[in-house]
Amino acid sequence: VESYLIEAVDITKTFPGTIANDHVCLRVKAGEIMGLVGENGAGKSTILKCLNGVYPYDSYEGEIRIEGRKVQLRNPLDAMKLGIGFVPQEINVLTDMNVAENIFLFDLKNRNSNKLVNHKELQERTRKLLAETEIDLDPGANVRRLSVGQQQMLMIARALATNPKVLILDEPTTSLSGQDVQSLFRDVRSLKEKGVAILFVTHKLAEILEMT
């Protein structure tokens, strides 16, 4: 029996007057890069948001399985705990925090409120992650001063920091420089070698061919 890391089975998602996804099925294996290509309005982002819990399990028909097991994702935190890393199309960073705090936001949210944040340790963890992923950001930089492309790389670093089993990227190269695109492709290939399942949405078929 073929085993898949993540599956969407007959997902139907409707909005008033619109069927965004109509019985969509997709399956991604460990160490596989799946490209999702289509026009604007084809429903690509919708299916990704179902897979990541942005749209909770009771807001659509069909089911999602992780490693063969049916899951009910109520929110993105549920998805993250199950090993799903998600980089949305929309820039979503906290501009009153620095790079390190944005990357390890999930750690900061989950810690006991009485426990003080060790900023030195946070900076060191960030430096190590950025070096390993070849993402060129300063851990202490003010996020408000980053370019759109740098903020996009920050969101990619945040997803990688959770050590995902599944990485979902929704048009991640739109605002990236050529150098950042190559860094991203290197990271994706490295994750593929480690057995991560990757779902990559793009308008550019050449990007999928270059990575795979």
C-alpha positions in Angstrom: 0.0 0.0 0.0 1.3 3.4 -1.0 1.9 5.6 2.1 1.4 9.3 2.0 2.5 12.0 4.5 -0.5 14.2 3.7 -3.7 13.6 1.9 -6.7 15.7 1.0 -9.7 13.5 0.1 -12.7 14.9 -1.7 -12.4 18.4 -0.2 -15.3 20.6 -1.2 -15.2 24.2 0.1 -17.8 26.8 -0.8 -18.2 30.5 -0.2 -21.5 32.3 -0.8 -22.2 32.0 -4.5 -18.8 30.2 -5.2 -17.5 26.6 -5.1 -13.8 27.2 -4.5 -12.8 23.5 -4.3 -15.0 20.8 -5.8 -14.1 17.3 -4.5 -10.3 18.0 -4.7 -8.0 15.1 -3.9 -4.2 15.3 -3.6 -1.6 13.1 -2.0 2.1 13.9 -1.2 4.6 11.2 -0.2 7.7 11.7 2.0 10.6 13.2 0.0 8.3 14.3 -2.8 7.8 17.8 -4.2 4.4 18.3 -5.7 3.8 21.4 -7.8 0.3 23.0 -7.8 -0.1 25.2 -10.8 -3.2 27.1 -11.9 -4.8 30.4 -12.7 -5.8 33.0 -10.2 -9.1 31.9 -8.7 -8.6 28.2 -9.4 -8.8 27.4 -5.7 -5.1 26.7 -5.0 -4.9 28.9 -1.9 -8.2 27.6 -0.6 -7.1 23.9 -0.5 -3.8 24.9 1.2 -5.8 26.8 3.9 -7.9 23.7 4.5 -4.7 21.6 4.8 -3.3 24.1 7.3 -6.3 24.6 9.5 -6.9 28.3 8.4 -10.3 26.9 7.3 -11.2 24.5 10.2 -12.4 21.0 9.5 -16.1 21.7 10.0 -16.1 24.5 7.3 -15.7 22.1 4.4 -16.6 18.6 3.2 -14.2 15.8 2.8 -11.2 14.8 5.0 -7.5 15.4 5.6 -5.2 12.6 6.6 -1.7 12.9 8.0 0.4 9.7 7.7 -2.8 7.8 6.9 -4.7 9.0 9.9 -7.8 11.3 9.6 -7.2 14.6 11.4 -9.5 17.4 12.4 -7.6 20.7 12.2 -9.3 23.5 14.1 -6.6 26.1 13.5 -3.0 26.5 12.2 -1.5 25.6 15.6 -3.2 22.1 15.3 -1.5 21.8 11.9 1.9 22.9 13.2 1.7 20.4 16.1 1.1 17.6 13.5 4.2 18.7 11.5 2.7 21.0 8.9 4.7 24.1 8.0 2.9 26.7 6.0 4.1 29.8 4.2 1.1 31.8 3.0 1.0 34.1 0.1 0.1 37.1 2.3 3.0 38.7 4.3 2.2 37.9 7.9 4.9 39.2 10.3 4.8 41.1 13.6 6.5 44.5 12.9 7.0 45.4 16.6 9.2 42.3 17.1 12.7 41.5 15.7 13.6 38.7 13.3 14.5 36.1 16.0 11.2 36.8 17.9 9.2 36.4 14.7 10.9 33.2 13.7 10.4 31.5 17.1 7.0 33.0 17.7 5.4 29.6 18.3 7.9 29.0 21.2 7.1 32.4 22.7 3.4 31.8 22.5 3.6 28.4 24.1 5.9 29.2 27.0 4.7 29.7 30.6 3.9 33.3 31.1 6.0 33.4 34.3 9.1 32.3 32.3 11.4 35.0 31.1 12.6 35.0 27.4 16.3 34.3 27.1 17.0 36.7 24.2 20.6 35.6 23.9 19.6 32.0 23.5 16.9 33.0 21.0 19.4 35.0 18.9 21.8 32.0 18.9 19.1 29.6 17.8 18.1 32.0 15.0 21.7 32.5 13.9 22.2 28.7 13.7 18.9 28.2 11.7 19.7 31.1 9.3 23.2 29.7 8.7 21.9 26.2 8.0 19.2 27.4 5.6 21.5 30.1 4.0 18.8 32.8 4.6 20.5 36.2 4.8 18.8 38.0 7.7 20.1 39.6 10.9 18.5 37.9 14.0 18.2 41.3 15.8 16.9 43.3 12.9 13.8 45.4 13.3 11.2 43.7 11.1 9.6 47.0 10.2 12.7 47.9 8.3 12.9 44.7 6.2 12.0 44.8 2.5 9.0 42.7 1.3 11.4 40.0 0.0 13.2 39.9 3.3 9.9 39.5 5.2 9.0 36.7 2.8 12.3 34.9 3.7 11.5 35.5 7.4 8.2 33.7 7.0 10.0 30.8 5.2 12.6 30.7 8.1 9.7 30.6 10.6 8.1 27.6 8.8 11.5 25.8 8.7 12.1 26.4 12.4 9.2 24.0 13.3 11.1 21.1 11.6 8.0 20.3 9.5 7.2 16.9 8.0 5.1 18.7 5.4 6.0 22.1 4.0 3.4 24.0 2.1 4.5 27.1 0.1 1.9 29.4 -1.5 3.6 31.3 -4.3 6.7 32.0 -2.1 8.9 33.4 -4.9 6.6 36.3 -6.0 8.6 39.0 -4.1 12.0 37.3 -3.9 15.2 38.4 -5.5 17.0 35.9 -7.7 19.5 35.1 -4.9 16.7 34.5 -2.4 14.9 32.2 -4.9 18.1 30.1 -5.2 18.4 29.9 -1.4 14.8 28.8 -1.2 15.3 26.1 -3.9 18.4 24.8 -2.0 16.3 24.6 1.2 13.5 22.8 -0.6 15.9 20.2 -2.2 17.6 19.7 1.2 14.2 19.0 2.9 13.2 16.7 0.1 16.4 14.7 0.8 15.4 14.5 4.5 12.0 13.0 3.6 9.9 16.1 4.0 6.8 16.3 1.8 6.6 19.6 -0.1 3.6 21.2 -1.7 4.7 24.2 -3.8 2.2 26.6 -5.4 3.4 28.7 -8.3 2.4 30.3 -11.6 5.8 29.4 -13.0 6.1 25.8 -14.2 9.8 26.3 -14.7 10.3 26.7 -10.9 8.8 23.2 -10.3 11.0 21.7 -13.0 14.1 23.4 -11.6 13.4 22.0 -8.1 12.5 18.5 -9.0 
